[in-house]
Amino acid sequence: MNFSSPKLETGSIILTFQNNIVGVTPKKLYVVERHNNDFVTLVNDFGELQEVRKMFVMEADVVYTILFLSTLNRLFDDIF
């Protein structure tokens, strides 16, 4: 089963919420260097290429869109 986005490409900006991946800081932006069916390769905090499972990362624009919509929902919940 594939949990990742079909539009994930080389050069996409991603972030992860996992805090147990060595060399990867949670909620920090990373650029995809390579990807295959199960893994994404990125440059970690130490400047090394590291493979991370696709199900642990999400595109930054998707995360920020979800956060924006949930903020609007909270702000305008009483109005509608």
N, C-alpha and C positions, 0 to 999 in steps of 0.2 A: 504494500500500500504506500502510495506516495503522498506525503503531507505537505510538500513544498509547493510554492507558486510556480505555475508553468511559464511565467515570464522572467524568471530568474536567469540572468545572463552574466557573462564576464563583464566586469565594470559596474555592476549593480552595487548600490550601497545597502548594506544589511546591518542588523544589530541582533544581539542575543540577550536573553534574560537569564540564561543559565549562569550560576556563579561557581560551578565546580569544574569548568574547563580551564586547564592550566594554560596560562599565557594569554587568555582572552578575558578582558574586563567586561562585566555585564553592563548593558545599556550604552556601550561605546560603539561608534560607527566604524565599520570595516568595509573594504572594497573586495569584491569577489575577483580572485585571480583566475581560478579554473573551477569547473563544476562538472559532476557526472550525475548518475541517477541517485546516489545515496549521500554523496559528500560534496562539501564546498571547500575550496582551498582559499585561504586568506593569509595575509601577513599579520602575525600576532604582535603583541606588545614588545617582544624581544627582537623583532625584525626577521623572524624566521617564517617560512611557509608552514602552515598548519592546516590539516584537514579537520573539518567539523561536520558532524551529521547535519543534513539539511533540515531535519525536523526541529533542531535547536536554534535555528536562525529565522529571521523574518525580514522582509524588505522594509526599509525605514519609512518609505512613503505610506505603506499600509498601516504601520504602527501609528504614525502621526495623524493619519486620517481617522483612525478609530478613536484616538485620544481627543481630537478636535470635535468629532461628532458626539462623543459622550459628554464633553464639556458643554456643548450647546444644548444637549438634552437636559443637563442639570440646571443650566441657566434659565431656560425657557419652559421648564416643566410646569411651573405654576401659571404661566400665561395661557397655554393651550389646554 
